[in-house]
Amino acid sequence: MRESEFEFEQSVQSKRNDAIDSGVGFAVSFVFFTAIFVIGTVIEVLGK
């Protein structure tokens, strides 16, 4: 069983750092929710 685990560890599809991917995912979601908030605020201001 250890050999199959070693084989799995060697055949990594993406060698990028997980922390970088996590940071990118956080940034994308943060920008998305910020955009939704800004759009909502603009609509509320224009509606007054």
PDBQT receptor file of N, H, CA, C and O in Angstrom, charges set to zero:
ATOM      1  N   MET A   1       0.830  -1.193   0.000  1.00  0.00    +0.000 N 
ATOM      2  CA  MET A   1       0.000   0.000   0.000  1.00  0.00    +0.000 C 
ATOM      3  C   MET A   1       0.872   1.252   0.000  1.00  0.00    +0.000 C 
ATOM      4  O   MET A   1       0.505   2.274  -0.581  1.00  0.00    +0.000 OA
ATOM      5  N   ARG A   2       2.005   1.168   0.642  1.00  0.00    +0.000 N 
ATOM      6  H   ARG A   2       2.304   0.338   1.113  1.00  0.00    +0.000 HD
ATOM      7  CA  ARG A   2       2.885   2.338   0.691  1.00  0.00    +0.000 C 
ATOM      8  C   ARG A   2       3.392   2.699  -0.708  1.00  0.00    +0.000 C 
ATOM      9  O   ARG A   2       3.604   3.873  -1.013  1.00  0.00    +0.000 OA
ATOM     10  N   GLU A   3       3.582   1.686  -1.551  1.00  0.00    +0.000 N 
ATOM     11  H   GLU A   3       3.409   0.733  -1.303  1.00  0.00    +0.000 HD
ATOM     12  CA  GLU A   3       4.068   1.967  -2.907  1.00  0.00    +0.000 C 
ATOM     13  C   GLU A   3       3.036   2.761  -3.700  1.00  0.00    +0.000 C 
ATOM     14  O   GLU A   3       3.396   3.667  -4.451  1.00  0.00    +0.000 OA
ATOM     15  N   SER A   4       1.762   2.431  -3.541  1.00  0.00    +0.000 N 
ATOM     16  H   SER A   4       1.469   1.695  -2.930  1.00  0.00    +0.000 HD
ATOM     17  CA  SER A   4       0.730   3.165  -4.278  1.00  0.00    +0.000 C 
ATOM     18  C   SER A   4       0.626   4.603  -3.779  1.00  0.00    +0.000 C 
ATOM     19  O   SER A   4       0.390   5.522  -4.563  1.00  0.00    +0.000 OA
ATOM     20  N   GLU A   5       0.801   4.794  -2.478  1.00  0.00    +0.000 N 
ATOM     21  H   GLU A   5       0.992   4.048  -1.840  1.00  0.00    +0.000 HD
ATOM     22  CA  GLU A   5       0.784   6.157  -1.943  1.00  0.00    +0.000 C 
ATOM     23  C   GLU A   5       1.958   6.950  -2.504  1.00  0.00    +0.000 C 
ATOM     24  O   GLU A   5       1.816   8.124  -2.848  1.00  0.00    +0.000 OA
ATOM     25  N   PHE A   6       3.118   6.302  -2.594  1.00  0.00    +0.000 N 
ATOM     26  H   PHE A   6       3.233   5.349  -2.315  1.00  0.00    +0.000 HD
ATOM     27  CA  PHE A   6       4.290   6.984  -3.130  1.00  0.00    +0.000 C 
ATOM     28  C   PHE A   6       4.078   7.335  -4.596  1.00  0.00    +0.000 C 
ATOM     29  O   PHE A   6       4.462   8.414  -5.047  1.00  0.00    +0.000 OA
ATOM     30  N   GLU A   7       3.472   6.426  -5.325  1.00  0.00    +0.000 N 
ATOM     31  H   GLU A   7       3.161   5.549  -4.958  1.00  0.00    +0.000 HD
ATOM     32  CA  GLU A   7       3.188   6.673  -6.742  1.00  0.00    +0.000 C 
ATOM     33  C   GLU A   7       2.215   7.841  -6.888  1.00  0.00    +0.000 C 
ATOM     34  O   GLU A   7       2.350   8.662  -7.796  1.00  0.00    +0.000 OA
ATOM     35  N   PHE A   8       1.242   7.909  -5.994  1.00  0.00    +0.000 N 
ATOM     36  H   PHE A   8       1.132   7.243  -5.257  1.00  0.00    +0.000 HD
ATOM     37  CA  PHE A   8       0.277   9.010  -6.023  1.00  0.00    +0.000 C 
ATOM     38  C   PHE A   8       0.976  10.343  -5.742  1.00  0.00    +0.000 C 
ATOM     39  O   PHE A   8       0.676  11.358  -6.371  1.00  0.00    +0.000 OA
ATOM     40  N   GLU A   9       1.901  10.323  -4.799  1.00  0.00    +0.000 N 
ATOM     41  H   GLU A   9       2.145   9.499  -4.288  1.00  0.00    +0.000 HD
ATOM     42  CA  GLU A   9       2.625  11.550  -4.456  1.00  0.00    +0.000 C 
ATOM     43  C   GLU A   9       3.501  12.010  -5.608  1.00  0.00    +0.000 C 
ATOM     44  O   GLU A   9       3.716  13.209  -5.782  1.00  0.00    +0.000 OA
ATOM     45  N   GLN A  10       4.005  11.083  -6.386  1.00  0.00    +0.000 N 
ATOM     46  H   GLN A  10       3.831  10.108  -6.245  1.00  0.00    +0.000 HD
ATOM     47  CA  GLN A  10       4.899  11.447  -7.486  1.00  0.00    +0.000 C 
ATOM     48  C   GLN A  10       4.140  11.984  -8.699  1.00  0.00    +0.000 C 
ATOM     49  O   GLN A  10       4.666  12.815  -9.441  1.00  0.00    +0.000 OA
ATOM     50  N   SER A  11       2.910  11.515  -8.905  1.00  0.00    +0.000 N 
ATOM     51  H   SER A  11       2.484  10.840  -8.302  1.00  0.00    +0.000 HD
ATOM     52  CA  SER A  11       2.159  11.938 -10.099  1.00  0.00    +0.000 C 
ATOM     53  C   SER A  11       1.229  13.094  -9.755  1.00  0.00    +0.000 C 
ATOM     54  O   SER A  11       0.009  12.986  -9.885  1.00  0.00    +0.000 OA
ATOM     55  N   VAL A  12       1.821  14.201  -9.316  1.00  0.00    +0.000 N 
ATOM     56  H   VAL A  12       2.812  14.288  -9.210  1.00  0.00    +0.000 HD
ATOM     57  CA  VAL A  12       1.042  15.375  -8.962  1.00  0.00    +0.000 C 
ATOM     58  C   VAL A  12       0.735  16.153 -10.235  1.00  0.00    +0.000 C 
ATOM     59  O   VAL A  12       1.631  16.441 -11.028  1.00  0.00    +0.000 OA
ATOM     60  N   GLN A  13      -0.530  16.488 -10.423  1.00  0.00    +0.000 N 
ATOM     61  H   GLN A  13      -1.258  16.253  -9.779  1.00  0.00    +0.000 HD
ATOM     62  CA  GLN A  13      -0.897  17.208 -11.640  1.00  0.00    +0.000 C 
ATOM     63  C   GLN A  13      -0.454  18.660 -11.568  1.00  0.00    +0.000 C 
ATOM     64  O   GLN A  13       0.080  19.195 -12.539  1.00  0.00    +0.000 OA
ATOM     65  N   SER A  14      -0.672  19.303 -10.422  1.00  0.00    +0.000 N 
ATOM     66  H   SER A  14      -1.106  18.868  -9.633  1.00  0.00    +0.000 HD
ATOM     67  CA  SER A  14      -0.313  20.704 -10.258  1.00  0.00    +0.000 C 
ATOM     68  C   SER A  14       0.746  20.824  -9.182  1.00  0.00    +0.000 C 
ATOM     69  O   SER A  14       0.542  20.370  -8.056  1.00  0.00    +0.000 OA
ATOM     70  N   LYS A  15       1.864  21.425  -9.512  1.00  0.00    +0.000 N 
ATOM     71  H   LYS A  15       2.029  21.794 -10.426  1.00  0.00    +0.000 HD
ATOM     72  CA  LYS A  15       2.952  21.567  -8.542  1.00  0.00    +0.000 C 
ATOM     73  C   LYS A  15       2.954  22.954  -7.906  1.00  0.00    +0.000 C 
ATOM     74  O   LYS A  15       3.907  23.310  -7.213  1.00  0.00    +0.000 OA
ATOM     75  N   ARG A  16       1.895  23.748  -8.131  1.00  0.00    +0.000 N 
ATOM     76  H   ARG A  16       1.120  23.459  -8.693  1.00  0.00    +0.000 HD
ATOM     77  CA  ARG A  16       1.838  25.076  -7.523  1.00  0.00    +0.000 C 
ATOM     78  C   ARG A  16       1.585  24.975  -6.024  1.00  0.00    +0.000 C 
ATOM     79  O   ARG A  16       1.106  23.956  -5.526  1.00  0.00    +0.000 OA
ATOM     80  N   ASN A  17       1.911  26.037  -5.324  1.00  0.00    +0.000 N 
ATOM     81  H   ASN A  17       2.301  26.864  -5.729  1.00  0.00    +0.000 HD
ATOM     82  CA  ASN A  17       1.726  26.073  -3.882  1.00  0.00    +0.000 C 
ATOM     83  C   ASN A  17       0.246  26.245  -3.552  1.00  0.00    +0.000 C 
ATOM     84  O   ASN A  17      -0.425  27.092  -4.143  1.00  0.00    +0.000 OA
ATOM     85  N   ASP A  18      -0.268  25.449  -2.613  1.00  0.00    +0.000 N 
ATOM     86  H   ASP A  18       0.277  24.761  -2.134  1.00  0.00    +0.000 HD
ATOM     87  CA  ASP A  18      -1.677  25.540  -2.231  1.00  0.00    +0.000 C 
ATOM     88  C   ASP A  18      -2.010  26.890  -1.610  1.00  0.00    +0.000 C 
ATOM     89  O   ASP A  18      -3.129  27.383  -1.752  1.00  0.00    +0.000 OA
ATOM     90  N   ALA A  19      -1.041  27.489  -0.922  1.00  0.00    +0.000 N 
ATOM     91  H   ALA A  19      -0.131  27.089  -0.807  1.00  0.00    +0.000 HD
ATOM     92  CA  ALA A  19      -1.285  28.789  -0.294  1.00  0.00    +0.000 C 
ATOM     93  C   ALA A  19      -1.563  29.848  -1.349  1.00  0.00    +0.000 C 
ATOM     94  O   ALA A  19      -2.389  30.736  -1.139  1.00  0.00    +0.000 OA
ATOM     95  N   ILE A  20      -0.880  29.758  -2.477  1.00  0.00    +0.000 N 
ATOM     96  H   ILE A  20      -0.208  29.037  -2.647  1.00  0.00    +0.000 HD
ATOM     97  CA  ILE A  20      -1.109  30.710  -3.562  1.00  0.00    +0.000 C 
ATOM     98  C   ILE A  20      -2.520  30.522  -4.112  1.00  0.00    +0.000 C 
ATOM     99  O   ILE A  20      -3.240  31.499  -4.317  1.00  0.00    +0.000 OA
ATOM    100  N   ASP A  21      -2.917  29.285  -4.351  1.00  0.00    +0.000 N 
ATOM    101  H   ASP A  21      -2.332  28.491  -4.185  1.00  0.00    +0.000 HD
ATOM    102  CA  ASP A  21      -4.267  29.009  -4.854  1.00  0.00    +0.000 C 
ATOM    103  C   ASP A  21      -5.319  29.483  -3.860  1.00  0.00    +0.000 C 
ATOM    104  O   ASP A  21      -6.346  30.031  -4.259  1.00  0.00    +0.000 OA
ATOM    105  N   SER A  22      -5.073  29.280  -2.582  1.00  0.00    +0.000 N 
ATOM    106  H   SER A  22      -4.238  28.835  -2.258  1.00  0.00    +0.000 HD
ATOM    107  CA  SER A  22      -6.022  29.732  -1.560  1.00  0.00    +0.000 C 
ATOM    108  C   SER A  22      -6.124  31.255  -1.570  1.00  0.00    +0.000 C 
ATOM    109  O   SER A  22      -7.218  31.809  -1.462  1.00  0.00    +0.000 OA
ATOM    110  N   GLY A  23      -5.000  31.920  -1.698  1.00  0.00    +0.000 N 
ATOM    111  H   GLY A  23      -4.111  31.470  -1.786  1.00  0.00    +0.000 HD
ATOM    112  CA  GLY A  23      -5.001  33.377  -1.749  1.00  0.00    +0.000 C 
ATOM    113  C   GLY A  23      -5.747  33.901  -2.958  1.00  0.00    +0.000 C 
ATOM    114  O   GLY A  23      -6.502  34.868  -2.855  1.00  0.00    +0.000 OA
ATOM    115  N   VAL A  24      -5.542  33.268  -4.110  1.00  0.00    +0.000 N 
ATOM    116  H   VAL A  24      -4.929  32.482  -4.194  1.00  0.00    +0.000 HD
ATOM    117  CA  VAL A  24      -6.244  33.681  -5.327  1.00  0.00    +0.000 C 
ATOM    118  C   VAL A  24      -7.739  33.460  -5.165  1.00  0.00    +0.000 C 
ATOM    119  O   VAL A  24      -8.533  34.322  -5.540  1.00  0.00    +0.000 OA
ATOM    120  N   GLY A  25      -8.131  32.332  -4.620  1.00  0.00    +0.000 N 
ATOM    121  H   GLY A  25      -7.486  31.632  -4.315  1.00  0.00    +0.000 HD
ATOM    122  CA  GLY A  25      -9.554  32.060  -4.402  1.00  0.00    +0.000 C 
ATOM    123  C   GLY A  25     -10.185  33.061  -3.456  1.00  0.00    +0.000 C 
ATOM    124  O   GLY A  25     -11.307  33.513  -3.683  1.00  0.00    +0.000 OA
ATOM    125  N   PHE A  26      -9.464  33.413  -2.385  1.00  0.00    +0.000 N 
ATOM    126  H   PHE A  26      -8.553  33.046  -2.200  1.00  0.00    +0.000 HD
ATOM    127  CA  PHE A  26      -9.971  34.406  -1.443  1.00  0.00    +0.000 C 
ATOM    128  C   PHE A  26     -10.104  35.760  -2.121  1.00  0.00    +0.000 C 
ATOM    129  O   PHE A  26     -11.107  36.450  -1.933  1.00  0.00    +0.000 OA
ATOM    130  N   ALA A  27      -9.116  36.147  -2.899  1.00  0.00    +0.000 N 
ATOM    131  H   ALA A  27      -8.301  35.587  -3.052  1.00  0.00    +0.000 HD
ATOM    132  CA  ALA A  27      -9.134  37.454  -3.567  1.00  0.00    +0.000 C 
ATOM    133  C   ALA A  27     -10.288  37.535  -4.558  1.00  0.00    +0.000 C 
ATOM    134  O   ALA A  27     -10.982  38.550  -4.626  1.00  0.00    +0.000 OA
ATOM    135  N   VAL A  28     -10.494  36.475  -5.322  1.00  0.00    +0.000 N 
ATOM    136  H   VAL A  28      -9.930  35.651  -5.268  1.00  0.00    +0.000 HD
ATOM    137  CA  VAL A  28     -11.580  36.476  -6.315  1.00  0.00    +0.000 C 
ATOM    138  C   VAL A  28     -12.932  36.593  -5.625  1.00  0.00    +0.000 C 
ATOM    139  O   VAL A  28     -13.778  37.377  -6.053  1.00  0.00    +0.000 OA
ATOM    140  N   SER A  29     -13.145  35.824  -4.563  1.00  0.00    +0.000 N 
ATOM    141  H   SER A  29     -12.458  35.187  -4.215  1.00  0.00    +0.000 HD
ATOM    142  CA  SER A  29     -14.429  35.895  -3.861  1.00  0.00    +0.000 C 
ATOM    143  C   SER A  29     -14.596  37.248  -3.175  1.00  0.00    +0.000 C 
ATOM    144  O   SER A  29     -15.703  37.784  -3.134  1.00  0.00    +0.000 OA
ATOM    145  N   PHE A  30     -13.515  37.807  -2.637  1.00  0.00    +0.000 N 
ATOM    146  H   PHE A  30     -12.615  37.372  -2.670  1.00  0.00    +0.000 HD
ATOM    147  CA  PHE A  30     -13.577  39.124  -1.994  1.00  0.00    +0.000 C 
ATOM    148  C   PHE A  30     -13.963  40.201  -3.010  1.00  0.00    +0.000 C 
ATOM    149  O   PHE A  30     -14.816  41.045  -2.732  1.00  0.00    +0.000 OA
ATOM    150  N   VAL A  31     -13.334  40.169  -4.183  1.00  0.00    +0.000 N 
ATOM    151  H   VAL A  31     -12.641  39.483  -4.409  1.00  0.00    +0.000 HD
ATOM    152  CA  VAL A  31     -13.651  41.142  -5.232  1.00  0.00    +0.000 C 
ATOM    153  C   VAL A  31     -15.091  40.982  -5.689  1.00  0.00    +0.000 C 
ATOM    154  O   VAL A  31     -15.777  41.975  -5.933  1.00  0.00    +0.000 OA
ATOM    155  N   PHE A  32     -15.562  39.736  -5.809  1.00  0.00    +0.000 N 
ATOM    156  H   PHE A  32     -15.005  38.930  -5.611  1.00  0.00    +0.000 HD
ATOM    157  CA  PHE A  32     -16.938  39.492  -6.240  1.00  0.00    +0.000 C 
ATOM    158  C   PHE A  32     -17.928  40.104  -5.257  1.00  0.00    +0.000 C 
ATOM    159  O   PHE A  32     -18.833  40.834  -5.662  1.00  0.00    +0.000 OA
ATOM    160  N   PHE A  33     -17.764  39.813  -3.971  1.00  0.00    +0.000 N 
ATOM    161  H   PHE A  33     -17.029  39.220  -3.642  1.00  0.00    +0.000 HD
ATOM    162  CA  PHE A  33     -18.711  40.340  -2.976  1.00  0.00    +0.000 C 
ATOM    163  C   PHE A  33     -18.587  41.854  -2.840  1.00  0.00    +0.000 C 
ATOM    164  O   PHE A  33     -19.583  42.530  -2.582  1.00  0.00    +0.000 OA
ATOM    165  N   THR A  34     -17.393  42.392  -3.008  1.00  0.00    +0.000 N 
ATOM    166  H   THR A  34     -16.584  41.843  -3.218  1.00  0.00    +0.000 HD
ATOM    167  CA  THR A  34     -17.223  43.848  -2.998  1.00  0.00    +0.000 C 
ATOM    168  C   THR A  34     -17.980  44.473  -4.163  1.00  0.00    +0.000 C 
ATOM    169  O   THR A  34     -18.640  45.499  -3.997  1.00  0.00    +0.000 OA
ATOM    170  N   ALA A  35     -17.889  43.864  -5.337  1.00  0.00    +0.000 N 
ATOM    171  H   ALA A  35     -17.354  43.031  -5.473  1.00  0.00    +0.000 HD
ATOM    172  CA  ALA A  35     -18.599  44.384  -6.504  1.00  0.00    +0.000 C 
ATOM    173  C   ALA A  35     -20.108  44.344  -6.274  1.00  0.00    +0.000 C 
ATOM    174  O   ALA A  35     -20.806  45.301  -6.608  1.00  0.00    +0.000 OA
ATOM    175  N   ILE A  36     -20.615  43.257  -5.710  1.00  0.00    +0.000 N 
ATOM    176  H   ILE A  36     -20.048  42.480  -5.438  1.00  0.00    +0.000 HD
ATOM    177  CA  ILE A  36     -22.048  43.160  -5.427  1.00  0.00    +0.000 C 
ATOM    178  C   ILE A  36     -22.466  44.256  -4.453  1.00  0.00    +0.000 C 
ATOM    179  O   ILE A  36     -23.509  44.885  -4.630  1.00  0.00    +0.000 OA
ATOM    180  N   PHE A  37     -21.648  44.484  -3.423  1.00  0.00    +0.000 N 
ATOM    181  H   PHE A  37     -20.800  43.972  -3.280  1.00  0.00    +0.000 HD
ATOM    182  CA  PHE A  37     -21.954  45.521  -2.435  1.00  0.00    +0.000 C 
ATOM    183  C   PHE A  37     -21.967  46.909  -3.080  1.00  0.00    +0.000 C 
ATOM    184  O   PHE A  37     -22.866  47.708  -2.820  1.00  0.00    +0.000 OA
ATOM    185  N   VAL A  38     -20.968  47.193  -3.920  1.00  0.00    +0.000 N 
ATOM    186  H   VAL A  38     -20.237  46.544  -4.132  1.00  0.00    +0.000 HD
ATOM    187  CA  VAL A  38     -20.881  48.500  -4.578  1.00  0.00    +0.000 C 
ATOM    188  C   VAL A  38     -22.064  48.705  -5.511  1.00  0.00    +0.000 C 
ATOM    189  O   VAL A  38     -22.656  49.784  -5.531  1.00  0.00    +0.000 OA
ATOM    190  N   ILE A  39     -22.412  47.691  -6.277  1.00  0.00    +0.000 N 
ATOM    191  H   ILE A  39     -21.932  46.815  -6.261  1.00  0.00    +0.000 HD
ATOM    192  CA  ILE A  39     -23.565  47.802  -7.188  1.00  0.00    +0.000 C 
ATOM    193  C   ILE A  39     -24.836  48.074  -6.394  1.00  0.00    +0.000 C 
ATOM    194  O   ILE A  39     -25.630  48.937  -6.767  1.00  0.00    +0.000 OA
ATOM    195  N   GLY A  40     -25.029  47.347  -5.306  1.00  0.00    +0.000 N 
ATOM    196  H   GLY A  40     -24.383  46.646  -5.002  1.00  0.00    +0.000 HD
ATOM    197  CA  GLY A  40     -26.207  47.561  -4.466  1.00  0.00    +0.000 C 
ATOM    198  C   GLY A  40     -26.238  48.956  -3.869  1.00  0.00    +0.000 C 
ATOM    199  O   GLY A  40     -27.295  49.584  -3.807  1.00  0.00    +0.000 OA
ATOM    200  N   THR A  41     -25.083  49.446  -3.429  1.00  0.00    +0.000 N 
ATOM    201  H   THR A  41     -24.224  48.936  -3.480  1.00  0.00    +0.000 HD
ATOM    202  CA  THR A  41     -25.015  50.795  -2.852  1.00  0.00    +0.000 C 
ATOM    203  C   THR A  41     -25.326  51.846  -3.912  1.00  0.00    +0.000 C 
ATOM    204  O   THR A  41     -26.053  52.802  -3.640  1.00  0.00    +0.000 OA
ATOM    205  N   VAL A  42     -24.785  51.681  -5.111  1.00  0.00    +0.000 N 
ATOM    206  H   VAL A  42     -24.194  50.905  -5.332  1.00  0.00    +0.000 HD
ATOM    207  CA  VAL A  42     -25.052  52.635  -6.192  1.00  0.00    +0.000 C 
ATOM    208  C   VAL A  42     -26.527  52.649  -6.542  1.00  0.00    +0.000 C 
ATOM    209  O   VAL A  42     -27.103  53.720  -6.734  1.00  0.00    +0.000 OA
ATOM    210  N   ILE A  43     -27.148  51.491  -6.628  1.00  0.00    +0.000 N 
ATOM    211  H   ILE A  43     -26.680  50.621  -6.472  1.00  0.00    +0.000 HD
ATOM    212  CA  ILE A  43     -28.572  51.420  -6.937  1.00  0.00    +0.000 C 
ATOM    213  C   ILE A  43     -29.392  52.100  -5.834  1.00  0.00    +0.000 C 
ATOM    214  O   ILE A  43     -30.363  52.806  -6.109  1.00  0.00    +0.000 OA
ATOM    215  N   GLU A  44     -28.982  51.873  -4.585  1.00  0.00    +0.000 N 
ATOM    216  H   GLU A  44     -28.193  51.300  -4.361  1.00  0.00    +0.000 HD
ATOM    217  CA  GLU A  44     -29.715  52.498  -3.474  1.00  0.00    +0.000 C 
ATOM    218  C   GLU A  44     -29.577  54.021  -3.516  1.00  0.00    +0.000 C 
ATOM    219  O   GLU A  44     -30.555  54.731  -3.285  1.00  0.00    +0.000 OA
ATOM    220  N   VAL A  45     -28.397  54.524  -3.802  1.00  0.00    +0.000 N 
ATOM    221  H   VAL A  45     -27.602  53.947  -3.990  1.00  0.00    +0.000 HD
ATOM    222  CA  VAL A  45     -28.176  55.980  -3.869  1.00  0.00    +0.000 C 
ATOM    223  C   VAL A  45     -28.951  56.581  -5.037  1.00  0.00    +0.000 C 
ATOM    224  O   VAL A  45     -29.560  57.642  -4.902  1.00  0.00    +0.000 OA
ATOM    225  N   LEU A  46     -28.926  55.904  -6.178  1.00  0.00    +0.000 N 
ATOM    226  H   LEU A  46     -28.431  55.042  -6.287  1.00  0.00    +0.000 HD
ATOM    227  CA  LEU A  46     -29.620  56.434  -7.354  1.00  0.00    +0.000 C 
ATOM    228  C   LEU A  46     -31.136  56.380  -7.162  1.00  0.00    +0.000 C 
ATOM    229  O   LEU A  46     -31.864  57.162  -7.774  1.00  0.00    +0.000 OA
ATOM    230  N   GLY A  47     -31.611  55.473  -6.326  1.00  0.00    +0.000 N 
ATOM    231  H   GLY A  47     -31.020  54.838  -5.828  1.00  0.00    +0.000 HD
ATOM    232  CA  GLY A  47     -33.049  55.313  -6.112  1.00  0.00    +0.000 C 
ATOM    233  C   GLY A  47     -33.635  56.358  -5.189  1.00  0.00    +0.000 C 
ATOM    234  O   GLY A  47     -34.857  56.480  -5.097  1.00  0.00    +0.000 OA
ATOM    235  N   LYS A  48     -32.802  57.110  -4.508  1.00  0.00    +0.000 N 
ATOM    236  H   LYS A  48     -31.810  57.011  -4.583  1.00  0.00    +0.000 HD
ATOM    237  CA  LYS A  48     -33.305  58.108  -3.551  1.00  0.00    +0.000 C 
ATOM    238  C   LYS A  48     -33.798  59.360  -4.277  1.00  0.00    +0.000 C 
ATOM    239  O   LYS A  48     -34.255  60.306  -3.635  1.00  0.00    +0.000 OA
TER     240      LYS A  48
